[in-house]
Amino acid sequence: MILKTIIAMILCYSAYVFFTAYLLFLVPSPSAIENTDMQKSLTEGSTTDRVMLLEDGFQSGQVRIQTIREAKTSIDLAYYSIQKGKTSQIFFAALFDAADRGVQVRIILDGIFHSMRGELRDIPDAIAAHPNVELRYYEPLHLFMPWTWHNRLHDKILLVDNTYGIIGGQNIGDKYMALQPPKDYVFDRDVLVYNANDNTNSTVVEMKQYLDQLWNHPFTKPEKHAKRQHHAKGLKELAQLAELYKEAQDQSDPFVKVLPKEWVQGALHSDHVAFIHNPIKRLYKDPIMWRTFVHFANQANSKVYLQTPYAIPTKKMEKAVHLSMNPKAEWVMLTNSIQQTPNPLAFAGYLSSKERLLDTSLAIYEYEGPYSIHGKSFVMDDYLSMVGSYNLDPRSAFLNTESAVVISGSAFANQLTEAMDIKRAHSTLAVKDEHPAESTNQKGSIFKRIAITALSKLSFLWKFML
């Protein structure tokens, strides 16, 4: 009798999850959205912000440590996840060192995929033990609200005072920042925005306003794990991290190397810098990030050059915003190959759309290594650039929080193009009607290629829901 009751409860809960976490998303998707004066608002106006491309993961980590070292009043950060490794521990050690100086530190992490477990499990206790550091989770797991499971925080933003803003696709951890890359290393990309004159109209100030919204939003909840009885454990973790940071400095660890005073002078002047983000809401969002990309791409006269870890254009995305590919413009996309992708499910979605993409004028280059690419960027007409957290897929379009900077200026566009070209040099031009499981261009696991190819045949199940 008890067993039957338990089974009945499990079946009822499973049905509840199926209807509220999946079938709920079969409701009509957002209707077509008219383009507005978005291009004008994002590309015109005065700004003195300067920008620096952070293409190397280790350098990007060094810059983060340097900006934290220079912090005077506040540090705010929002990240999808914190991955394991020494770089993560040193990053938190630097944050606590700044907090010891009186800097107020606020940390927002995704409530499900934050990865503050394993070797990082004691850091929430350390945060709770420090009076100048706070931690909140965006949409923690609600067992009885399955529709919230899709509402993920996917931003990667670090703000220091109103002076520095680092934004892009890179999370924290050895997977992104190690000097000696681990096996799961990914090449990513960030941008440093430098508000040199402490202007109130800076993009850094706009980013701070966005993080204030996230911090104070009802979806964002304070850390509950770190209880009063864990205070001693938190103090112990603080002491260990302080010792790790001191040891790294004493041993001249290059990750904590003090950069020259003029380090930020290498940041480029731009014609304009703008910050954009998806709305903060559950279920379907107005696809602002997708709409922004399409709006600019539709204006292209000579070239659209984009990089994404994978591309999954769905009917809902096409219905929401119409992409018109100017036949006079060159369209190039750089993405992972089937062997290099770290996300088989997402690649299966791309694979099921690949032939349709190749039917257009889009040239697709598939990266073949080493490691994989995770950067999300585009350059239009060698002048307009966008770098952020947005993947070219329905989850980034309609469900996740996403953010990016739009930069007007040839100097930055040329740097970004060169960086993407380096990865394209390790890529192969995709050919229509080539069966990925039989491709002679791909090295490595035949099983992986066959498995992903088979999975792509079933991808209509989840593409249909998104």
ZALUMNU-578644 format. One line per field, with one value per residue (C-alpha): x, y, z; residue in three letters; residue number from 1; chain. Coordinates in Angstrom, 3 decimals. Each point is the difference from the previous one (the first is absolute). Example, Ala and Ser with C-alpha at 12.3 -4.5 7.8 and 13.67 -1.06 7.14 Angstrom:
BEGIN
east = [12.300|1.370]
north = [-4.500|3.440]
up = [7.800|-0.660]
residuo = [ALA|SER]
num = [1|2]
cadena = [A|A]
END
This chain:
BEGIN
east = [0.000|2.779|1.936|-3.060|-0.500|3.617|-0.199|-3.241|1.588|3.041|-2.245|-2.121|3.081|1.517|-3.202|-0.050|3.607|-0.691|-2.963|1.423|3.640|-0.498|-3.540|-0.378|2.525|-2.273|-2.018|0.364|3.455|0.542|-1.474|2.079|1.582|0.419|3.466|0.243|2.702|2.171|2.981|-0.042|-0.313|2.812|2.443|-0.415|0.670|3.050|2.093|3.540|0.099|3.028|0.050|2.548|-0.436|0.840|0.590|2.413|-1.680|3.002|0.413|-3.707|0.475|3.005|-2.018|-2.785|2.479|1.526|-3.337|-0.978|3.338|-0.793|-3.551|-0.780|-3.694|-1.914|0.274|-3.064|-0.049|-2.544|1.040|-1.671|2.486|3.278|2.074|2.584|3.696|2.695|-1.041|-3.472|1.509|2.393|-2.865|-2.008|3.109|0.464|-3.650|0.379|3.234|-1.885|-2.801|2.596|0.843|-3.627|-1.185|-3.627|-0.272|-3.261|-0.096|-2.935|0.163|-2.444|-2.105|0.414|3.210|2.207|2.316|0.897|0.572|2.925|3.167|-2.041|-2.640|1.412|0.125|-3.687|0.846|2.986|-2.238|-2.516|2.822|1.224|-1.953|0.844|-0.934|-3.494|-1.153|-3.357|-1.309|-2.174|-2.930|1.120|-1.545|-3.758|-1.212|-3.633|0.543|1.516|-0.673|2.713|2.636|0.412|0.527|3.775|2.508|2.528|1.766|3.758|0.652|2.535|-0.238|2.539|-1.124|-1.357|3.355|0.313|-2.481|0.963|-2.651|-0.030|-0.459|2.602|-0.868|2.565|2.292|2.898|-2.238|0.222|3.035|2.711|3.507|0.364|-3.354|-1.877|-1.587|-3.367|1.515|-1.996|1.102|-2.265|-0.156|-0.659|0.100|1.256|-1.959|2.003|-1.764|3.168|-1.668|-2.574|-2.849|-3.571|-1.068|2.535|-0.960|1.531|-2.675|-2.714|1.401|-0.055|-3.674|-0.762|1.753|-1.912|-3.210|1.164|1.124|-3.305|-2.275|-2.472|1.549|3.320|0.270|2.634|2.316|-1.663|2.623|2.407|-1.587|1.208|1.495|2.253|1.615|3.157|0.330|-0.400|2.724|2.299|-0.650|0.708|3.335|0.938|-0.852|1.946|2.995|-0.400|-0.100|3.070|1.885|-0.863|1.294|3.166|0.742|-0.680|-2.804|-0.638|-3.763|0.253|2.737|-0.373|-0.453|1.916|-1.689|-0.682|-1.561|-3.449|1.358|-0.030|-3.798|-1.295|-2.036|-3.363|-2.658|-2.685|-0.537|-3.457|-1.223|-2.953|-1.683|-3.017|-2.971|-0.123|-3.125|-1.197|-1.285|0.432|1.925|-0.041|3.059|1.979|3.426|-1.154|-1.900|3.084|2.210|-2.576|-0.607|3.662|0.574|-2.876|1.861|3.202|1.397|3.250|0.493|-1.531|2.554|-1.262|1.307|-2.170|0.693|-2.987|-2.885|-3.558|-2.391|-3.549|-3.348|-0.884|3.144|-0.807|-3.588|1.020|2.504|0.541|3.617|0.552|3.397|1.181|1.319|2.639|1.489|2.366|-1.393|2.472|-0.644|2.646|-1.159|1.250|0.411|-1.733|3.234|0.910|-3.416|-0.252|-3.819|-1.300|-3.686|0.382|2.122|-2.689|-2.397|2.467|0.557|-3.718|-0.046|3.305|-1.307|-2.587|2.713|2.201|-2.883|0.462|2.992|1.556|3.528|0.481|3.466|0.207|2.818|2.188|2.204|1.820|-2.652|-3.287|-1.313|-2.533|0.135|-3.176|0.633|-0.781|1.565|-1.997|1.538|3.369|-1.404|-2.747|0.767|-1.948|1.555|-1.929|-1.591|-2.571|0.028|-1.819|-2.704|-3.583|1.026|2.101|-2.690|-3.048|0.911|3.371|1.171|2.627|2.080|2.564|1.696|-0.406|3.124|0.234|3.493|2.310|2.975|-1.811|-1.792|3.357|1.419|-3.045|0.106|3.669|-0.739|-2.811|2.174|2.586|-2.657|-1.286|3.497|-0.524|-3.404|-1.473|-2.617|-3.200|-1.193|-3.632|-1.165|3.138|-0.881|1.790|0.379|1.954|1.985|3.693|0.718|-0.886|2.481|-0.729|-2.900|-2.111|-2.476|-0.508|-0.740|-2.446|-1.732|-0.466|-1.207|-2.584|-1.012|-0.549|-2.761|-1.898|0.720|-3.427|-1.398|1.641|0.182|-3.774|-0.328|2.332]
north = [0.000|2.431|-0.933|0.631|3.385|0.961|-1.106|1.958|3.111|-0.333|-0.419|2.995|2.135|-1.127|0.914|3.369|0.681|-1.074|2.326|3.025|-0.240|-1.078|0.087|3.516|1.078|-1.113|3.174|2.406|1.510|3.738|1.429|1.886|3.096|3.156|1.512|3.394|2.641|-2.530|0.491|3.736|-0.336|-2.549|1.642|3.742|2.389|1.171|-2.399|0.068|-3.710|-1.880|-3.704|-2.813|-3.391|-2.814|-2.895|-2.062|-1.730|0.256|3.700|0.500|-1.531|2.223|3.083|-1.062|-0.343|3.392|1.806|-1.647|1.121|3.586|-0.041|2.842|-0.235|-2.805|-3.215|-1.558|-3.223|-2.222|-3.391|-3.111|-2.261|-0.168|-2.935|-1.880|0.765|2.141|3.045|-0.086|-0.193|2.884|2.007|-0.357|0.634|3.309|0.890|-0.672|2.007|2.958|-0.501|0.135|3.509|1.035|-0.617|-1.168|-3.193|-1.326|-3.371|-1.302|-3.548|-2.150|-1.893|-3.440|-0.065|2.101|-2.994|1.163|-3.588|-2.356|1.971|3.231|-1.202|1.949|3.366|0.833|-0.452|2.318|2.584|-0.254|0.519|3.214|3.207|1.637|-2.851|-1.173|-2.874|-0.426|-2.621|0.796|-2.430|-2.763|-3.401|-0.016|-3.602|1.072|2.759|-1.902|2.850|1.970|-2.615|1.585|3.506|-0.059|2.767|-0.256|3.373|0.270|3.452|1.449|3.660|1.893|3.358|2.018|-0.388|-3.503|-2.380|-3.437|-1.754|-2.939|-3.752|-1.108|-1.505|-0.279|-3.033|-1.968|-1.101|3.597|1.610|-2.546|0.682|-3.750|-0.913|-3.056|-2.481|1.789|3.433|2.372|3.101|2.847|3.760|3.039|3.765|2.465|3.263|2.813|3.091|2.079|3.277|-1.358|1.215|-0.622|-0.857|-2.833|-3.490|-1.201|1.978|-1.609|-3.433|0.849|1.006|-3.349|-1.934|2.089|-1.214|-3.610|0.379|1.457|-2.105|-2.442|-2.824|0.500|-1.616|0.285|-2.920|-2.360|-2.717|1.925|-0.345|1.461|-3.347|0.155|3.264|-1.719|-1.863|3.305|1.660|-2.940|0.267|3.759|-0.659|-2.686|2.225|2.891|-2.293|-1.219|3.587|1.007|-3.073|0.743|3.552|-1.082|-2.571|2.512|-2.113|1.601|-0.191|2.618|2.008|3.746|1.527|3.207|3.263|0.780|-3.415|1.384|2.636|-2.709|0.209|1.335|3.127|-0.779|2.050|-1.414|-2.789|-1.231|-2.665|-2.270|-2.839|-2.279|0.830|-1.475|-2.149|-3.603|-2.013|1.654|3.252|2.685|-1.269|3.236|-1.576|-1.949|3.033|2.193|-2.386|-0.334|3.742|0.762|-2.990|1.149|3.292|-1.659|1.267|-1.956|-2.669|-1.696|-2.063|-1.882|-2.532|-2.217|-3.338|-1.413|1.323|-1.254|2.209|-1.096|0.876|2.005|2.111|0.546|0.891|2.517|1.880|-0.303|-0.292|1.416|-0.968|2.654|-2.031|2.682|-0.563|-2.824|-2.134|-2.090|-2.019|-1.642|-2.809|-3.263|-3.194|-3.186|-1.290|3.164|0.862|-0.347|0.011|-3.009|0.815|3.571|-1.181|-2.525|2.928|1.778|-3.150|-0.350|3.595|-0.092|-0.899|2.775|2.481|-1.118|0.602|3.710|2.165|-0.722|-1.463|-2.184|-0.717|-2.789|0.303|-3.114|0.802|0.028|-0.036|1.750|3.541|1.626|3.676|1.757|2.955|1.645|2.673|1.873|1.947|0.138|2.649|-1.210|-2.736|-1.874|-2.171|-1.622|-3.137|-0.584|-3.320|-0.265|-2.292|0.199|-0.257|3.136|1.666|-0.609|-1.478|1.005|3.291|1.097|3.124|1.531|3.210|1.496|1.884|2.453|0.508|-1.449|-0.493|-2.417|-1.698|-0.680|-1.517|-2.209|-1.093|-0.958|-2.031|-1.868|-0.551|-1.776|-2.539|-0.214|-1.007|-3.178|-0.630|-1.769|1.395|-2.023|-1.800|-0.709|-3.634|-1.197|-2.639|0.962|-3.578|-0.832|3.224|-0.498|3.540|-0.832|-1.653|-1.770|-2.061|-1.629|-0.955|3.662|0.949|-2.858|0.687|3.719|-0.720|-2.433|2.496|2.665|-2.158|0.334|3.666|0.953|-1.046|2.853|2.401|-0.320|1.162|2.947]
up = [0.000|0.938|-3.149|-2.176|1.652|-0.608|-3.638|-0.457|1.504|-2.294|-3.050|0.983|0.565|-3.315|-1.821|1.771|-1.044|-3.580|-0.369|1.829|-1.068|-3.627|-1.372|1.400|-2.626|-2.826|0.434|-2.939|-0.239|-0.204|-3.189|-2.522|1.514|-2.004|-0.139|1.659|0.197|1.819|-2.269|0.609|3.785|0.195|-2.350|0.480|2.865|1.882|2.040|1.301|0.866|-1.244|-0.786|0.185|-1.639|2.427|-2.367|2.100|2.953|2.289|-0.796|0.632|3.450|0.687|-0.915|2.344|2.874|-0.840|-0.040|3.296|1.428|-1.028|1.450|2.421|0.861|-1.743|-2.004|-1.640|-1.964|-1.694|-1.384|-1.329|1.768|1.892|-1.210|2.060|0.065|1.546|-2.052|1.632|3.471|-0.695|-1.483|3.226|2.080|-1.857|0.642|3.723|0.054|-1.493|2.530|2.788|-1.257|0.407|-3.568|-0.183|-2.078|-1.461|-1.792|-2.079|-1.355|-1.911|2.528|-1.580|-2.016|2.308|0.682|3.520|1.016|0.413|0.705|-0.006|2.468|2.968|-1.773|0.732|3.704|-0.411|-1.666|2.835|2.508|-1.631|0.757|-3.347|-2.360|-0.982|-2.215|-1.706|-2.438|-3.001|-0.182|2.381|-0.603|0.697|0.005|-0.241|-2.567|-2.949|-2.442|1.801|-0.879|-3.441|1.366|0.274|0.666|-2.834|0.402|0.609|1.439|2.458|1.054|2.094|1.364|-2.946|-1.727|-1.459|-1.570|-1.353|-2.076|-2.385|-0.105|2.520|3.378|2.811|0.331|-1.472|-2.873|-1.252|1.636|0.758|-1.294|-0.556|-1.581|1.343|-2.407|0.076|-0.709|-2.210|-1.871|0.992|-0.389|2.224|-0.329|2.596|-0.015|1.633|1.307|0.160|0.975|2.459|-2.207|1.123|-3.569|-0.214|-1.078|3.278|1.867|-2.165|0.796|3.697|-0.259|-1.616|2.771|2.552|-1.660|0.168|3.606|1.195|-2.188|1.648|-2.057|1.804|3.443|2.762|0.644|2.506|0.304|2.227|3.422|3.257|1.015|-3.067|1.106|1.229|-3.292|-1.825|2.042|-0.682|-3.750|0.118|1.685|-2.522|-2.966|1.503|0.374|-3.593|-1.276|2.017|-1.156|-3.633|0.396|1.827|-2.703|-2.793|-1.426|-3.422|0.553|2.772|-1.677|0.601|-3.436|-0.910|1.009|-3.642|-0.711|-0.801|-2.374|-2.620|-0.044|-3.322|-0.562|-1.575|-1.729|2.258|2.554|0.991|2.433|-0.783|1.867|-0.095|2.255|3.503|-0.099|-0.063|-2.939|-3.399|-0.047|-2.643|-1.970|0.282|-0.559|-3.057|-1.292|0.400|-1.953|-2.793|-0.150|-0.564|-2.282|-2.204|-0.534|-1.200|-3.275|-0.318|2.685|3.027|1.927|3.031|2.500|2.166|1.768|-1.886|-2.095|0.402|-1.979|0.782|-1.523|3.103|-0.434|-3.671|0.843|2.659|-2.157|-3.748|-1.114|-3.479|-1.390|-2.430|-2.987|-0.614|3.464|0.944|2.830|2.021|3.144|2.191|2.295|1.501|-1.978|1.073|1.526|1.916|1.400|3.806|-0.202|-1.983|0.519|-1.276|-2.924|-0.895|-0.365|-2.269|-2.022|-0.659|-1.326|-1.841|-3.472|0.226|0.972|-2.883|-2.404|0.683|-0.899|3.409|-0.022|3.094|1.371|2.587|2.513|0.307|2.939|2.217|2.751|-0.925|-0.518|2.301|-1.051|-1.146|-2.332|-3.298|-2.196|-2.631|-2.892|1.820|2.329|2.358|2.560|2.662|2.733|2.822|1.415|-2.760|-1.880|-3.312|1.366|1.330|3.651|-0.273|-2.107|2.200|3.389|1.485|1.330|-2.537|-0.463|-2.348|-1.046|-3.467|-1.068|-2.894|-1.372|-2.634|2.332|2.307|-2.908|-1.662|3.201|0.444|-3.640|0.311|3.131|-1.746|-3.064|2.169|1.004|-3.564|-1.118|2.063|-1.560|-3.003|-2.353|0.377|-3.124|-0.786|0.087|1.807|2.600|3.244|1.184|-3.148|-0.367|-0.626|1.217|3.583|2.321|3.261|1.263|-2.698|2.734|0.938|-3.600|-0.453|3.332|-0.690|-3.525|1.378|2.668|-2.655|-1.483|3.289|0.548|-1.381|3.388|1.904|-2.968|-0.239|3.602|-0.430]
residuo = [MET|ILE|LEU|LYS|THR|ILE|ILE|ALA|MET|ILE|LEU|CYS|TYR|SER|ALA|TYR|VAL|PHE|PHE|THR|ALA|TYR|LEU|LEU|PHE|LEU|VAL|PRO|SER|PRO|SER|ALA|ILE|GLU|ASN|THR|ASP|MET|GLN|LYS|SER|LEU|THR|GLU|GLY|SER|THR|THR|ASP|ARG|VAL|MET|LEU|LEU|GLU|ASP|GLY|PHE|GLN|SER|GLY|GLN|VAL|ARG|ILE|GLN|THR|ILE|ARG|GLU|ALA|LYS|THR|SER|ILE|ASP|LEU|ALA|TYR|TYR|SER|ILE|GLN|LYS|GLY|LYS|THR|SER|GLN|ILE|PHE|PHE|ALA|ALA|LEU|PHE|ASP|ALA|ALA|ASP|ARG|GLY|VAL|GLN|VAL|ARG|ILE|ILE|LEU|ASP|GLY|ILE|PHE|HIS|SER|MET|ARG|GLY|GLU|LEU|ARG|ASP|ILE|PRO|ASP|ALA|ILE|ALA|ALA|HIS|PRO|ASN|VAL|GLU|LEU|ARG|TYR|TYR|GLU|PRO|LEU|HIS|LEU|PHE|MET|PRO|TRP|THR|TRP|HIS|ASN|ARG|LEU|HIS|ASP|LYS|ILE|LEU|LEU|VAL|ASP|ASN|THR|TYR|GLY|ILE|ILE|GLY|GLY|GLN|ASN|ILE|GLY|ASP|LYS|TYR|MET|ALA|LEU|GLN|PRO|PRO|LYS|ASP|TYR|VAL|PHE|ASP|ARG|ASP|VAL|LEU|VAL|TYR|ASN|ALA|ASN|ASP|ASN|THR|ASN|SER|THR|VAL|VAL|GLU|MET|LYS|GLN|TYR|LEU|ASP|GLN|LEU|TRP|ASN|HIS|PRO|PHE|THR|LYS|PRO|GLU|LYS|HIS|ALA|LYS|ARG|GLN|HIS|HIS|ALA|LYS|GLY|LEU|LYS|GLU|LEU|ALA|GLN|LEU|ALA|GLU|LEU|TYR|LYS|GLU|ALA|GLN|ASP|GLN|SER|ASP|PRO|PHE|VAL|LYS|VAL|LEU|PRO|LYS|GLU|TRP|VAL|GLN|GLY|ALA|LEU|HIS|SER|ASP|HIS|VAL|ALA|PHE|ILE|HIS|ASN|PRO|ILE|LYS|ARG|LEU|TYR|LYS|ASP|PRO|ILE|MET|TRP|ARG|THR|PHE|VAL|HIS|PHE|ALA|ASN|GLN|ALA|ASN|SER|LYS|VAL|TYR|LEU|GLN|THR|PRO|TYR|ALA|ILE|PRO|THR|LYS|LYS|MET|GLU|LYS|ALA|VAL|HIS|LEU|SER|MET|ASN|PRO|LYS|ALA|GLU|TRP|VAL|MET|LEU|THR|ASN|SER|ILE|GLN|GLN|THR|PRO|ASN|PRO|LEU|ALA|PHE|ALA|GLY|TYR|LEU|SER|SER|LYS|GLU|ARG|LEU|LEU|ASP|THR|SER|LEU|ALA|ILE|TYR|GLU|TYR|GLU|GLY|PRO|TYR|SER|ILE|HIS|GLY|LYS|SER|PHE|VAL|MET|ASP|ASP|TYR|LEU|SER|MET|VAL|GLY|SER|TYR|ASN|LEU|ASP|PRO|ARG|SER|ALA|PHE|LEU|ASN|THR|GLU|SER|ALA|VAL|VAL|ILE|SER|GLY|SER|ALA|PHE|ALA|ASN|GLN|LEU|THR|GLU|ALA|MET|ASP|ILE|LYS|ARG|ALA|HIS|SER|THR|LEU|ALA|VAL|LYS|ASP|GLU|HIS|PRO|ALA|GLU|SER|THR|ASN|GLN|LYS|GLY|SER|ILE|PHE|LYS|ARG|ILE|ALA|ILE|THR|ALA|LEU|SER|LYS|LEU|SER|PHE|LEU|TRP|LYS|PHE|MET|LEU]
num = [1|2|3|4|5|6|7|8|9|10|11|12|13|14|15|16|17|18|19|20|21|22|23|24|25|26|27|28|29|30|31|32|33|34|35|36|37|38|39|40|41|42|43|44|45|46|47|48|49|50|51|52|53|54|55|56|57|58|59|60|61|62|63|64|65|66|67|68|69|70|71|72|73|74|75|76|77|78|79|80|81|82|83|84|85|86|87|88|89|90|91|92|93|94|95|96|97|98|99|100|101|102|103|104|105|106|107|108|109|110|111|112|113|114|115|116|117|118|119|120|121|122|123|124|125|126|127|128|129|130|131|132|133|134|135|136|137|138|139|140|141|142|143|144|145|146|147|148|149|150|151|152|153|154|155|156|157|158|159|160|161|162|163|164|165|166|167|168|169|170|171|172|173|174|175|176|177|178|179|180|181|182|183|184|185|186|187|188|189|190|191|192|193|194|195|196|197|198|199|200|201|202|203|204|205|206|207|208|209|210|211|212|213|214|215|216|217|218|219|220|221|222|223|224|225|226|227|228|229|230|231|232|233|234|235|236|237|238|239|240|241|242|243|244|245|246|247|248|249|250|251|252|253|254|255|256|257|258|259|260|261|262|263|264|265|266|267|268|269|270|271|272|273|274|275|276|277|278|279|280|281|282|283|284|285|286|287|288|289|290|291|292|293|294|295|296|297|298|299|300|301|302|303|304|305|306|307|308|309|310|311|312|313|314|315|316|317|318|319|320|321|322|323|324|325|326|327|328|329|330|331|332|333|334|335|336|337|338|339|340|341|342|343|344|345|346|347|348|349|350|351|352|353|354|355|356|357|358|359|360|361|362|363|364|365|366|367|368|369|370|371|372|373|374|375|376|377|378|379|380|381|382|383|384|385|386|387|388|389|390|391|392|393|394|395|396|397|398|399|400|401|402|403|404|405|406|407|408|409|410|411|412|413|414|415|416|417|418|419|420|421|422|423|424|425|426|427|428|429|430|431|432|433|434|435|436|437|438|439|440|441|442|443|444|445|446|447|448|449|450|451|452|453|454|455|456|457|458|459|460|461|462|463|464|465|466]
cadena = [A|A|A|A|A|A|A|A|A|A|A|A|A|A|A|A|A|A|A|A|A|A|A|A|A|A|A|A|A|A|A|A|A|A|A|A|A|A|A|A|A|A|A|A|A|A|A|A|A|A|A|A|A|A|A|A|A|A|A|A|A|A|A|A|A|A|A|A|A|A|A|A|A|A|A|A|A|A|A|A|A|A|A|A|A|A|A|A|A|A|A|A|A|A|A|A|A|A|A|A|A|A|A|A|A|A|A|A|A|A|A|A|A|A|A|A|A|A|A|A|A|A|A|A|A|A|A|A|A|A|A|A|A|A|A|A|A|A|A|A|A|A|A|A|A|A|A|A|A|A|A|A|A|A|A|A|A|A|A|A|A|A|A|A|A|A|A|A|A|A|A|A|A|A|A|A|A|A|A|A|A|A|A|A|A|A|A|A|A|A|A|A|A|A|A|A|A|A|A|A|A|A|A|A|A|A|A|A|A|A|A|A|A|A|A|A|A|A|A|A|A|A|A|A|A|A|A|A|A|A|A|A|A|A|A|A|A|A|A|A|A|A|A|A|A|A|A|A|A|A|A|A|A|A|A|A|A|A|A|A|A|A|A|A|A|A|A|A|A|A|A|A|A|A|A|A|A|A|A|A|A|A|A|A|A|A|A|A|A|A|A|A|A|A|A|A|A|A|A|A|A|A|A|A|A|A|A|A|A|A|A|A|A|A|A|A|A|A|A|A|A|A|A|A|A|A|A|A|A|A|A|A|A|A|A|A|A|A|A|A|A|A|A|A|A|A|A|A|A|A|A|A|A|A|A|A|A|A|A|A|A|A|A|A|A|A|A|A|A|A|A|A|A|A|A|A|A|A|A|A|A|A|A|A|A|A|A|A|A|A|A|A|A|A|A|A|A|A|A|A|A|A|A|A|A|A|A|A|A|A|A|A|A|A|A|A|A|A|A|A|A|A|A|A|A|A|A|A|A|A|A|A|A|A|A|A|A|A|A|A|A|A|A|A|A|A|A|A|A|A|A|A|A|A|A|A|A|A|A|A|A|A|A|A|A|A]
END
